[in-house]
Amino acid sequence: MSKLPHITTSIFSKMSLLAKEHKAINLSQGFPDFPIDVKLKNIITQKIQEDTHQYCPASGHPELLEEIAQVVKKSYQREAHVEKEILVTAGATQAIFTAIQAVVHTGDEVIILDPSYDCYVAPVLLCNAKPIRVSLGSNFMPDWESIQKHVNSKTKLIITNNPHNPSGRTWGEDDMNQLKLLLDEFKNLHLLSDEVYEFITFENKHLSAHLYESLHKKSIIVSSFGKTLHVTGWKIGYVIADEKIMNEIKKIHQYMVFCVNSMSQHVIGAYLSQDGLKDIKILYKKKRDIFRKGIEKSRFKLLPCEGTYFQTLSYEGVSNLSDIEFTEQLTKKYGVAAIPISVFSQDNQHHKMIRFCFAKENSTLKTASDLLCKI
């Protein structure tokens, strides 16, 4: 008997296969199609000749842990303890799964804000806990009155995603203040803050949970080198949490992966020491602007994109099909693959919105936008 009877092949895999079948431009799944930084390539060449091929310590390569601590200090002024509060993980998905397994128990409830990424629900169910899906507002921002109504003494965790996938929205100071009040009111409540797009924000500063000391003892903050450095295939991320919580996370981690790929840890540690993050925002802002400008004269309506490498569009003026039907037609007939927004929510209601990934070559974005303008 299946432990997850209602979970099937993800929409991301389905749309990528459909794009391949119809030779469509794949703007559905969130992976870059352009080369990694040449500095990374040079470091790989260097590190492969060194003694980097055996197990790293379970928590992570010491040099990488030190560099992560420096990134957190420089970005958010938080002093994260290298040995007690930082863990290198096999991607953000493993970090999220491990964190949920560590803190959520049978009968607990977990708040998930819809639309949400699809890796949150399964680990909650595997804990014999109950996911509570709470809809974000029509503008994809938190509805704090609704969230408050769904939190009670059984609520162990609230999962937040900022910058937000799929919408590309980012939280404001008022949202962070409301979050602090919520965690202060409910003593049993903890925060799992999914911040994998933290370094891909544009006009507004990213408001990380790291910035608020009052959140630290109750927060698990997840980051992704795969997203930040456009090396998604390396499957490497990290999690930062207070020592008491981290001890529980490490207990699970050691029996899932023990430690993460040693080569990638050595390479990224050396790369971070060369200030490798400084151009990430500039790179993706340029790509966002190319894509947005390219579809300005289309029949689609551009929605705000404040962070991530995703652009959400409304097709209300284009078609009356459901978003799943429309993305299938878009792929098969017009040669561009996207993701329907409805699949990110429990109720699967569609509001004629679809998501495109602009982490692509500039030429790819221009070709795709030309095709969209012909619809």
PAGUPA-240013 format. One record per residue: residue in three letters; x, y, z of N, C-alpha, C, O, CB in turn. Coordinates in steps of 0.001 Angstrom, whole numbers, plus 500000, padded with zeros to 6 digits. Glycine has a CB too. Layout:
% PAGUPA-240013
ALAXYZXYZXYZXYZXYZ...
END
This chain:
% PAGUPA-240013
MET500842498804500000500000500000500000500881501252500000501865501327500737499045500002501229SER500527502218499181501326503436499062501190504317500302500097504478500846500912504220497817LYS502308504882500738502283505868501817501848507241501308501426508101502080503660505966502474LEU501960507427499987501610508727499385500699508464498181501096508708497041502908509535498951PRO499485507970498426498622507534497319498171508636496378497842508374495221497425506872497868HIS498153509876496873497635510973496052498737511724495299498453512656494546496867511943496925ILE499979511323495499501095512030494868501562511251493640501867510061493719502269512225495873THR501610511946492505501989511333491237503215512054490672503844512857491361500807511377490224THR503544511761489423504672512421488761504477513934488773503385514424488484504828511911487308SER505526514671489106505402516127489247505109516789487906505468516275486847506681516718489852ILE504452517936487978504119518714486789505386519161486063505375519341484845503265519933487167PHE506474519340486807507717519812486209508293518747485265508757519054484166508742520173487309SER508252517504485718508714516409484860507804516243483649508277516030482533508779515097485652LYS506495516340483876505533516166482784505729517221481699505737516904480510504099516229483321MET505886518481482117506003519552481129507350519499480401507431519825479217505827520915481806SER508393519092481106509693518967480447509662517861479398510231518014478317510797518686481480LEU508997516744479713508852515661478740508023516103477534508337515768476392508207514439479399LEU506952516867477812506100517361476731506877518329475838506741518302474615504842518052477303ALA507684519173476453508507520116475681509503519377474792509726519754473641509256521071476625LYS510092518329475339511047517538474557510355516844473395510874516801472280511744516501475446GLU509177516302473672508424515577472640508055516480471473508107516058470318507159514968473236HIS507681517725471770507210518646470733508271519669470322507985520626469603505969519370471216LYS509509519446470797510633520324470451510316521795470766510633522701469995510985520170468958ALA509679521995471930509317523342472372510426523939473234511229523213473819507990523318473152ILE510460525247473304511390525928474203510910525682475633509769525992475972511480527474473884ASN511778525128476460511361524726477807511590525858478811512684526010479355512125523462478250LEU510548526640479045510577527661480096509730527194481283509253528013482069510059529032479555SER509548525889481409508719525343482489509573525028483709509453525700484733507977524077482020GLN510424524025483619511219523610484769512319524619485060512914525190484147511822522226484533GLY512581524830486351513493525893486765514953525503486750515587525420487802513137526347488118PHE515494525263485568516928525009485474517530525888484382516932526040483317517207523511485188PRO518710526472484630519370527308483624519890526485482453520201525303482602520517528083484256ASP519983527124481282520547526452480107521812527147479634522261526923478510519522526405478972PHE522398528000480493523614528712480096524788528227480954524572527623482004523427530259480238PRO526025528482480520527196527925481204527368528463482617526907529557482941528440528213480405ILE528041527674483455528388528144484789529535529148484680530181529257483638528775526954485718ASP529776529868485751530842530862485799532180530199485466532492529123485976530899531541487195VAL532957530844484614534252530303484219535171530137485435536046529271485442534913531214483172LYS534966530978486473535769530832487701535505529481488352536422528832488854535455531973488701LEU534235529063488337533895527753488886534580526640488097535102525686488675532372527547488882LYS534571526771486784535221525755485939536715525660486259537277524568486341535018526085484438ASN537339526816486437538777526817486738539061526178488093540049525463488258539327528247486711ILE538184526445489062538376525856490392538180524343490341538895523599491014537400526487491413ILE537213523887489545536999522444489388538267521774488860538693520735489363535810522167488434THR538856522389487841540083521846487251541194521742488289541963520781488308540544522717486078GLN541259522753489151542287522765490202541986521719491274542866520953491665542386524162490843LYS540748521691491743540397520830492888540411519342492544540637518503493416539024521206493413ILE540170519016491274540137517603490896541516516960491019541638515738491112539615517451489468GLN542561517809491017543923517309491166544320517167492632545360516588492944544897518231490455GLU543496517693493525543824517675494950543103516518495643542364515763495011543448519020495613ASP543328516395496939542714515313497715541310515733498155541074516088499309543591514948498953THR540392515678497190539022516147497459537988515053497204536813515354496998538701517371496593HIS538405513800497217537545512741496703537013511773497764536342510796497431538287511972495681GLN537310512040499028536813511170500093535744511911500906535479513092500677537980510703501015TYR535142511203501849534081511796502662534516513111503304535628513240503815533643510818503740CYS533609514074503261533745515261504099533098514970505453532359513993505574533094516517503417PRO533354515784506463532619515631507714531112515735507455530685516399506510533069516698508743ALA530325515087508285528873515029508071528243516408507968527309516596507188528214514258509193SER528727517373508730528144518721508706528563519525507485527873520460507079528534519471509954GLY529700519154506903530177519879505740531675520099505783532300520001506839529472521199505628HIS532250520398504618533676520706504515533967521963505339533307522983505144534106520904503020PRO534941521912506254535196523051507139535360524392506427534843525407506892536416522783507936GLU536078524402505302536264525661504567534928526200504059534674527404504115537235525457503387LEU534074525298503562532770525734503063531903526255504210531227527272504053532055524576502336LEU531911525585505341531134526054506498531575527457506914530742528308507225531287525076507684GLU532877527690506919533397529027507259532921530068506249532539531176506626534943529012507313GLU532946529712504968532522530654503934531019530939504029530590532073503820532872530107502541ILE530226529920504340528783530135504525528550531096505684527722532001505588528048528789504783ALA529277530900506775529138531801507931529459533236507539528803534171507999530059531352509085GLN530477533414506681530845534757506239529769535364505329529484536559505406532192534718505507VAL529178534529504469528098535004503601526922535487504435526358536547504166527646533894502635VAL526551534711505446525417535069506309525718536343507099524848537198507268525087533911507277LYS526940536458507572527326537663508317527311538896507415526795539945507798528722537484508939LYS527876538764506226527947539893505303526568540288504793526271541475504657528856539556504131SER525723539299504509524411539570503917523376540007504941522526540853504660523914538349503199TYR523457539407506160522365539603507118522824539999508524522002540141509429521558538350507207GLN524131540177508705524689540568509990524396539547511101524355539903512278524146541924510385ARG524195538297510725523988537247511714525276536453511906525942536083510939522835536314511287GLU525612536199513158526768535379513482526291533934513643525807533559514711527487535893514780ALA526422533133512603526019531732512667527214530893513110528297530992512532525475531240511290HIS527018530074514128528104529253514658528447528150513657527589527358513268527716528642516033VAL529708528115513252530141527216512175529879525752512512529386525008511664531623527417511888GLU530192525333513712530087523925514068528698523529514565528306522368514443531103523597515117LYS527959524472515119526715524125515803525443524497515042524382523945515331526691524786517129GLU525521525422514075524295525954513482524213525836511963523214526257511379524155527377513856ILE525226525280511305525238525208509845525392523750509405526197523003509962526384526083509257LEU524610523359508401524686521997507849524609522070506333523680522667505788523544521093508413VAL525569521474505650525542521378504190524666520183503819524801519105504398526996521231503592THR523769520375502852522798519339502486522867519014500996523424519772500201521378519785502859ALA522290517873500639522236517452499235521076518157498553520097517529498149522088515904499114GLY521200519459498432520154520292497842519178520801498887519152520324500022519407519518496778ALA518375521777498485517388522352499399516251521382499693515686521405500786516827523640498820THR515909520531498730514818519580498954515168518622500083514324518324500930514509518794497668GLN516404518139500102516822517274501212516812518036502531516438517488503567518223516697500949ALA517223519301502491517211520115503706515793520251504250515564520113505452517809521505503430ILE514849520521503359513455520686503770512890519379504319512253519364505372512601521177502591PHE513127518283503601512636516973504042513214516620505409512483516188506300512997515880503012THR514513516800505575515183516445506821514686517295507978514452516789509076516689516596506673ALA514525518590507729514055519494508784512653519122509255512377519124510455514069520941508289ILE511778518808508321510408518435508684510413517122509467509711517001510470509519518307507417GLN511193516146509022511272514875509750511805515073511166511436514338512082512162513886508994ALA512666516060511339513305516279512637512382516932513666512462516618514854514530517130512457VAL511516517830513226510754518622514207509264518306514250508592518653515222510928520075513913VAL508735517655513218507288517410513152506982515984513614507650515036513203506753517641511708HIS505966515841514471505606514549515037504172514175514667503406514998514165505775514568516561THR503835512931514923502485512429514661501438513332515323501525513647516510502340510974515171GLY500452513738514526499369514563515048499614516053514980498689516838515188499107514196516438ASP500856516468514689501142517899514537500483518442513269500120517692512362502671518149514497GLU500345519748513236499849520417512035500929521347511493501702521936512249498544521207512336VAL500966521465510162501973522295509489501268523223508514500545522762507630503034521414508748ILE501469524518508665500884525516507767501728525620506502502937525843506561500777526900508467ILE501069525453505357501709525607504053500940526666503282499724526559503121501753524251503264LEU501631527676502812500984528808502145500912528555500643501934528471499962501744530126502434ASP499685528436500142499460528154498718499316529425497892498741530399498377498220527296498546PRO499820529448496655500504528362495958501893528095496535502617529016496912500616528685494478SER502245526808496594503503526414497232504228525364496406503623524642495613503246525883498644TYR505526525297496609506349524309495902505950522905496358505499522724497488507871524561496157ASP506114521927495494505506520619495733506282519701496678505852518570496905505334519930494442CYS507408520147497234508170519260498117507807519414499587508417518764500435509638519514497944TYR506835520251499910506499520492501315505557519436501897505726519008503039505872521858501458VAL504579519027501117503496518205501650503944516788501994503610516278503064502363518147500659ALA504695516146501100505042514734501274505738514438502613505328513508503308505934514293500137PRO506772515193502993507419514876504273506515515084505482506675514412506501508654515715504436VAL505564516011505372504594516200506462503725514955506593503510514458507698503708517459506210LEU503228514455505475502393513258505492503172512050506011502616511217506726501847512970504090LEU504444511949505660505262510831506111505548510886507610505977509892508196506564510805505344CYS505315512038508229505421512171509686504097511840510379503985511955511599505863513592510056ASN503099511430509596501741511233510128501206512518510755500472512502511744501729510096511168ALA501600513616510145501122514928510555500159515461509499499955514830508462502307515910510772LYS499574516618509765498525517143508889498965518451508238499201519437508936497223517356509677PRO499079518472506907499354519749506226498093520600506179497027520123505791499889519507504792ILE498221521844506569497109522796506533497423523816505444498306524658505609496890523498507937ARG496703523738504342496982524610503195496184525904503344494954525884503388496631523895501846VAL496894527023503422496270528341503576496614529175502348497787529332502007496747529055504894SER495611529699501699495842530446500464496448531816500743496033532516501666494538530603499691LEU497430532186499935497915533562499920496840534443499308495885533940498716499255533684499131GLY496986535740499446496022536656498845496096536615497327496973535966496757496259538078499341SER495176537307496680495125537316495210496392537915494600496687537696493425493900538100494728ASN497134538671495403498392539258494932499599538407495340500742538850495223498549540682495479PHE499342537189495817500371536237496246501119536675497506502212536182497781501360536027495132MET500540537591498263501137538027499517500374537406500689499205537052500531501137539576499618PRO501005537266501862500358536579502982499078537281503451499033538503503592501328536468504140ASP498053536477503687496806536948504294496904536596505778496533535496506188495513536295503607TRP497402537533506572497724537221507961496494536921508809496574536146509762498483538362508570GLU495381537514508477494147537210509208493754535750508998493360535065509941493001538145508756SER493864535283507760493544533892507455494558532941508090494183531901508633493498533677505939ILE495830533295508022496874532459508621496632532303510126496716531203510672498275533069508361GLN496333533418510776496101533415512227494966532461512601495044531770513617495777534838512723LYS493932532425511796492765531584512080493105530097512011492429529275512630491638531901511099HIS494147529751511263494480528342511072495558527838512030495875526648512028494930528121509657VAL496120528718512842497155528317513801496508528022515149495658528773515628498244529423513946ASN496931526909515749496421526543517065497516525818517849498675525813517434495152525654516938SER497158525214518969498149524571519825498800523362519172499865522928519610497512524157521119LYS498179522808518131498751521652517422499716522063516319500440521224515783497640520804516829THR499732523349515976500542523797514843502013523826515239502419524615516091500084525195514357LYS502799522969514621504220522864514967505103523711514067506171524164514479504665521423514895LEU504650523926512822505533524533511836504723525362510848503624524976510448506345523455511097ILE505278526503510461504765527239509312505893527300508289507016527688508612504263528685509715ILE505585526914507049506584526923505981506366528154505118505291528340504547506506525624505123THR507377528985505025507305530187504203508320530086503069509325529384503181507560531459505057ASN508047530787501989508917530770500813509057532204500308508131532766499723508348529825499690ASN510222532776500543510462534177500215511918534342499780512826534060500562510134535101501429PRO512158534802498524511242535118497427510401533908497022510815532758497165512023535631496222HIS509211534210496514508189533190496365508159532557494977508097533238493954506856533778496671ASN508203531234494985507965530432493790506562529846493926506309529125494891509059529298493612PRO505634530124492997505862530511491601505714531991491261505989532373490124504944529765490761SER505294532837492197504840534180491798505958535183491549505785536126490777503941534726492847GLY507121534982492208508179535985492099508002537166493025508735538148492910508259536475490704ARG507035537100493954506833538190494913507825538060496079508326536972496364505369538189495441THR508095539190496745508937539200497944508193539863499087507367540749498869510274539930497677TRP508483539435500292507792539954501480508316541333501871509468541683501613507952538984502656GLY507429542104502502507790543414503018508012543376504524507816542346505168506713544429502675GLU508417544496505066508712544585506502507488544262507352507613543632508402509228545981506850ASP506315544685506911505102544404507675504833542897507753504389542392508784503900545125507047ASP505103542191506665504914540740506671505855540071507671505449539160508393505141540165505266MET507090540511507713508042539924508658507644540237510099507820539404510988509463540439508379ASN507114541424510329506652541774511675505464540908512098505374540481513249506266543259511736GLN504561540656511160503420539783511453503884538361511751503334537690512624502430539778510277LEU504897537910511021505446536583511252506058536496512649505858535507513353506495536240510182LYS506794537518513048507397537539514380506331537488515464506481536768516450508264538786514555LEU505257538247515288504162538261516269503517536888516386503172536444517480503103539306515883LEU503357536221515246502723534902515231503567533891515999503042533138516820502506534422513786LEU504872533870515737505739532919516422505880533242517907506106532348518723507107532899515768ASP505747534502518248505806534903519651504548534473520397504616534071521559505994536418519765GLU503403534557519730502133534204520364501992532706520582501493532268521619500980534705519527PHE502437531914519595502275530462519679503640529833519990504492529697519112501677529880518345LYS503823529460521239505133529025521730505607527727521085506811527488520987505087528851523227ASN504670526886520645505025525607520039505350525734518550505838524787517933503894524618520230LEU505080526903517979505207527112516536506650527430516141507317528252516769504279528243516083HIS507115526755515081508446527012514523508311527443513062507261527280512440509354525748514642LEU509393527993512539509414528499511164510388527699510322511544527518510704509789529989511134LEU509920527218509171510801526686508133510778527687506990509802527775506246510354525242507654SER511860528438506858511939529528505887512727529076504661513950528943504709512593530782506519ASP512013528845503569512618528419502303513069529676501566512250530424501033511609527571501427GLU514387529898501543514940531122500958515918530798499826516969531426499703515643531962502041VAL515563529821499011516502529349497991516794530401496919517807530307496226515958528099497334TYR515920531401496775516152532463495779516618533769496447516433534850495887514862532721494964GLU517210533671497620517554534850498416518470535830497697518387537033497943518203534422499690PHE519335535353496823520273536236496139519791536642494746520516537277493980521621535564496033ILE518554536262494439517966536645493153516764537534493431515617537123493259517553535386492308THR517042538748493859516006539763494060516423541012493297517593541181492954515791540076495588PHE515467541875493038515724542980492125515575544343492812516521544798493455514784542895490935GLU514449544990492700514316546343493236514303546388494768514794547349495360513054546974492705ASN513746545360495412513603545380496865514636544480497535515009543440496992512192544948497265LYS515091544879498705516028544081499491515327542827500003514169542877500417516602544905500671HIS516040541703499971515485540458500508515447540520502030516470540751502675516314539235500038LEU514265540314502597514101540318504052514134538871504551513112538189504611512764541026504470SER515325538436504900515536537073505365515163536941506833515217537912507588516989536651505148ALA514783535731507229514577535452508650515877535626509430515850535821510645514026534031508845HIS517013535555508738518305535789509389518395537186509997519119537388510971519436535590508389LEU517684538132509446517800539531509865517168539811511223517408540864511814517169540421508835TYR516359538873511722515558539134512923515983538181514036515669536991514014514037538982512623GLU516699538731515000517238537901516087516147537156516842516366536045517325518028538760517057SER514976537768516944513873537140517672513377535862516997512698535053517630512724538118517811LEU513711535670515711513288534483514989514296533335515054513947532186514786513031534837513564HIS515529533639515405516609532665515244516372531352515981516590530284515410517891533262515714LYS515932531407517235515812530190518035514678529286517579514638528110517940515612530548519477LYS513751529829516783512609529023516338512604528807514821511616528327514265511308529689516765SER513695529158514162513718529131512699514695528108512137515767527866512691514067530494512170ILE514287527515511013515147526679510182515167527354508813514130527451508157514631525163510101ILE516327527818508381516426528613507159517198527821506113518329527393506346517112529981507433VAL516570527636504961517112526781503904517597527619502721516899528523502261516052525768503436SER518796527311502238519398528017501104519870527008500061520004525818500349520579528911501571SER520120527499498847520488526608497749521632527177496923521512528255496341519286526349496855PHE522740526448496876523808526825495950523399526500494517523807527187493580525126526100496312GLY522600525462494348522137525106493011521433526261492335521693526559491170521215523914493075LYS520527526924493075519799528070492527520715529287492409520742529948491371518581528406493408THR521461529580493465522262530802493499523372530802492451523623531820491807522864530985494874LEU524028529670492283525190529601491388524859528946490047525761528631489270526317528834492061HIS523557528740489772523058528034488590523847526751488303524337526517487199523115528953487377VAL523942525922489376524525524585489263523516523581489835523831522824490752525914524496490018THR522315523588489285521227522800489870521549521309489919521090520607490820519950523017489082GLY522333520819488960522668519405488927523637518975490018523821517778490240523241519065487603TRP524256519923490698525179519564491786524418519156493046524967518475493912526118520740492102LYS523156519570493146522315519236494290523019519516495621523328518603496387521902517773494221ILE523260520792495869523919521173497117523291522448497668523097523429496949525438521367496899GLY522984522411498944522417523562499634522886523550501073523835522844501416520870523557499558TYR522232524323501913522591524318503331521421524814504167520515525488503677523839525189503585VAL521473524461505429520427524857506360521091525452507596522142524990508041519511523646506737ILE520454526488508140520955527136509350519837527147510386518710527553510100521461528590509053ALA520164526697511581519179526649512660519896526748513996521097526495514092518333525351512586ASP519146527117515023519662527154516379520196525763516758519694524751516271518559527619517375GLU521198525720517612521878524464517948520910523373518391521053522221517983522898524706519041LYS519940523714519210519008522703519723518231522043518584518063520824518567518030523337520731ILE517758522850517637517031522306516483517997521584515561517683520507515053516290523429515712MET519169522165515342520144521571514430520581520189514890520819519311514060521356522473514298ASN520688519983516182521059518660516684520067517593516214520458516481515858521131518674518219GLU518795517944516218517762516999515766517819516794514249517618515684513756516363517499516174ILE518092517870513521518210517774512058519394516875511682519286516051510775518381519189511425LYS520516517037512379521709516244512076521491514759512341522079513916511663522890516742512894LYS520652514433513318520358513024513594519719512362512372520052511228512029519427512894514822ILE518803513076511721518139512551510518519108512562509337519202511593508584516867513384510181HIS519825513674509189520740513871508052521758512728507941522042512256506840521480515216508193GLN522305512285509079523378511281509031522900509944508474523698509158507961523957511071510419TYR521592509687508576521071508429508058520426508574506678519981507587506093520068507862509027MET520377509787506167519876510005504808521022510039503803521011509304502815519073511312504734VAL522005510891504059523117511048503111524492510979503778525510510859503096522983512365502382PHE524520511054505092525723511185505911526475512467505596526602513344506451526635509986505705CYS526975512577504370527635513819503970527361514059502493526877513178501782529172513763504251VAL527679515261502051527369515700500685528616515587499809529742515618500307526833517163500682ASN528402515455498504529473515327497512530671516212497853530548517432497953528948515682496122SER531817515584498028532984516310498529533551517297497517533944518404497884534058515335498931MET533597516905496248534164517778495227533414519108495158534025520176495145534136517086493864SER532079519030495114531298520261495009531502521142496236531495522368496124529809519936494834GLN531683520537497396531904521335498610533236522079498552533311523260498891531864520435499854HIS534271521390498125535589522035498005535546523159496966536101524235497187536673520993497619VAL534890522906495841534828523899494768534055525134495218534527526257495039534177523295493512ILE532887524940495794532065526084496201532727526859497335532646528087497377530670525614496632GLY533379526154498249534101526852499314535154527793498761535276528932499211534750525855500250ALA535923527313497775536945528156497153536312529300496366536829530417496359537841527318496233TYR535194529017495706534510530041494901533973531164495777534108532339495434533362529415494097LEU533371530813496899532835531838497798533949532722498353533734533907498608532059531184498950SER535128532154498539536251532947499052536692534003498052537397534948498404537428532041499397GLN536264533833496778536578534810495730535404535764495471535332536395494417536957534085494431ASP534489535862496437533329536760496333532459536411495135532073537281494354533788538216496232GLY532156535111495003531457534616493821529995534994493704529386534756492661531557533171493788LEU529402535584494755527966535882494717527638537282494216526466537599494017527383535707496080LYS528633538119494010528370539545493816527625539880492524526975540923492454529658540288493837ASP527699539026491497527092539372490204525784538630489923525212538784488844528069539084489096ILE525304537827490880524128536989490646522894537832490343522173537571489380523864536097491857LYS522660538839491171521470539677491007521480540401489648520453540487488976521382540705492155ILE522635540912489262522762541634487990522454540710486818521756541092485879524179542228487841LEU522987539482486883522779538492485823521288538241485589520812538289484455523486537171486176TYR520555537974486680519153537595486525518237538789486279517187538640485653518691536852487746LYS518610539954486756517800541141486461517821541416484959516801541775484371518320542379487249LYS518978541247484354519092541463482907518196540486482155517511540873481209520559541308482443LYS518199539234482568517380538229481900515886538487482119515083538350481197517749536832482400ARG515527538861483344514129539215483610513672540341482700512598540270482102513944539620485076ASP514490541380482598514111542560481812514024542245480324513163542784479628515110543689482041ILE514908541376479826514841540960478417513521540254478143512861540531477141516030540033478056PHE513137539344479030511901538582478822510681539481478941509766539398478123511803537429479828ARG510661540339479955509508541225480155509344542198478987508232542439478516509659542006481470LYS510455542746478534510380543680477412509918542965476144509191543528475325511745544351477178GLY510354541719476001510014540961474802508541540664474662508049540506473544510764539689474788ILE507810540584475785506383540249475709505472541431476048504268541260476238506078539097476643GLU506054542627476120505253543823476418504104544007475429503020544448475812506141545063476407LYS504333543676474171503318543903473136502480542651472872501712542606471911503984544360471840SER502629541642473721501818540428473572500450540646474205500176541711474758502527539203474215ARG499599539638474123498269539702474727498286539239476179497256539261476854497288538858473927PHE499441538825476653499569538404478044499749539618478958500244540664478537500753537430478205LYS499338539453480211499513540515481199500659540142482125500651539075482739498206540756482007LEU501644541027482223502785540815483103502387541060484558501801542095484875503953541734482702LEU502699540121485433502493540294486867503832540644487515504877540433486899501878539008487509PRO503829541172488738505086541605489360506102540469489464505740539326489742504814542175490745CYS507361540792489243508458539838489448509538540571490238510329541328489675509023539275488069GLU509558540336491548510477541035492452511675540177492845512660540679493386509738541476493701GLY511580538878492568512648537954492919512429536615492249511429536432491555512738537781494433THR513344535668492440513400534359491789513772534532490316514025535646489858512041533615491925TYR513802533415489579513976533532488124512729533045487402512802532368486377515210532731487651PHE511571533414487973510283533067487379509445534317487111509427535255487908509519532106488295GLN508763534309485988507846535377485610506451534778485461506246533839484692508304536079484288THR505498535332486206504112534885486102503348535810485169503475537033485232503439534838487496LEU502548535196484299501729535949483346500270535549483497499956534407483830502208535711481892SER499392536500483248497965536200483140497629536053481656498044536866480830497086537323483816TYR496863534991481328496439534809479937494939535054479799494297534558478874496797533391479441GLU494396535825480733492951536086480759492457536656479444491345536345479017492607537040481891GLY493257537483478795492856538085477526493195537250476311493054537704475176493488539413477385VAL493649536012476552494123535170475456493234533946475243492934533585474105495551534726475722SER492811533305476343492109532021476220491194531786477410491407532327478495493110530867476095ASN490162530958477184489269530544478261489581529139478765488861528622479620487832530610477794LEU490628528520478260491019527193478713491518527232480157491938528282480644492099526614477794SER491472526094480836492094525992482157493601526150481983494122525998480878491744524627482855ASP494295526453483072495733526693482927496495525427482509497494525514481795496304527226484240ILE496027524258482950496673523016482520496462522791481030497399522448480309496131521818483317GLU495232522986480572494940522837479143495706523864478322496215523557477245493433522974478883PHE495782525077478837496445526146478085497948525893477962498523526115476896496196527500478759THR498594525432479041500035525173478949500326524010478002501356523999477330500616524876480342GLU499420523033477949499589521939476984499472522462475555500259522095474682498544520829477231GLN498476523327475326498312523919473996499505524805473644499983524797472509497010524735473928LEU499970525554474612501100526455474409502343525665473962503097526105473094501397527246475708THR502530524500474574503683523661474248503536523015472881504452523068472060503871522588475309LYS502393522410472640502177521639471419502005522525470180502551522237469116500962520754471583LYS501238523603470339500876524415469179501818525589468942502113525932467797499480524929469344TYR502289526202470021503071527432469876504556527270470209505348528181469968502486528496470753GLY504936526115470762506358525830470928507034526438472134508252526617472131507060526274469754VAL506257526767473189506842527290474424506191526571475607504966526546475721506648528847474533ALA507002525991476478506473525261477636506508526135478882507496526819479149507274523967477875ALA505408526102479648505290526848480894504669525934481951504363524775481670504436528145480698ILE504486526449483147503878525676484239502565526332484651502532527545484861504845525573485460PRO501472525558484772500205526118485255500286526410486751500831525605487507499035525150484962ILE499758527539487183499846527940488588498957527079489484499267526891490661499463529408488737SER497862526559488946496902525831489790497513524621490480497051524231491552495725525387488960VAL498546524014489887499118522794490464499888523065491756500257522125492460500036522126489455PHE500133524326492075500843524679493295499906524787494500500366525065495607501580525986493099SER498620524573494307497643524742495383496815523483495584496638522688494661496726525923495087GLN496317523312496788495521522135497115494210522095496346493778521032495901495243522094498598ASP493574523258496190492257523277495553492328523204494032491311523002493367491515524521495959ASN493550523371493473493761523296492021492906524278491231492699524088490033493478521903491539GLN492409525321491882491642526322491148492588527133490279493682527510490701490854527245492116HIS492149527388489077493013528162488184492445529571488009491232529779487960493157527457486805HIS493354530510487918492967531914487728493629532461486468493964533642486374493359532774488967LYS493806531552485495494370531926484197495750532576484335496038533625483758493423532875483472MET496597531892485136497967532360485312498932531205485082498661530069485472498167532969486722ILE500051531504484449501072530505484169502455531078484491502650532293484514500998530045482689ARG503411530171484739504747530585485169505793530211484128505798529096483607505097529949486519PHE506684531164483830507798530937482918509111531086483673509229531935484557507742531915481721CYS510099530263483327511441530382483891512310531186482920512429530829481747512065528970484169PHE512916532268483411513768533070482524515264532860482808516096533682482424513419534553482671ALA515594531752483482517007531410483685517535530705482443517945529546482492517193530513484947LYS517515531419481346517885530855480051518818531807479300518980532971479667516626530563479210GLU519417531280478249520232532132477374519384533304476877518185533151476643520803531313476167ASN520002534463476720519267535642476243518604535369474894517484535814474646520210536854476129SER519296534642474033518735534325472711517502533429472848516546533570472084519798533635471821THR517520532515473811516366531649474069515170532478474512514046532249474066516706530591475137LEU515414533434475385514344534291475890513742535140474767512527535330474712514872535197477012LYS514578535637473892514087536459472777513253535631471814512210536086471343515259537107472027THR513702534426471521512938533546470626511597533185471248510568533212470572513735532265470309ALA511607532844472545510368532482473224509404533641473277508208533455473056510655531992474622SER509893534838473565508998535998473645508420536335472267507276536776472166509750537219474221ASP509191536133471229508662536345469864507516535394469573506512535792468982509774536158468811LEU507658534146469981506599533166469767505350533524470569504231533367470081507087531765470146LEU505537534005471796504401534371472643503665535591472078502452535719472239504876534657474079CYS504393536468471427503772537664470847502912537333469615502093538146469187504854538676470464LYS503103536154469062502326535756467898500978535127468259500151534872467384503124534791467071ILE500770534884469541499529534221469979498364535227470002497239534860470343499721533582471391
END
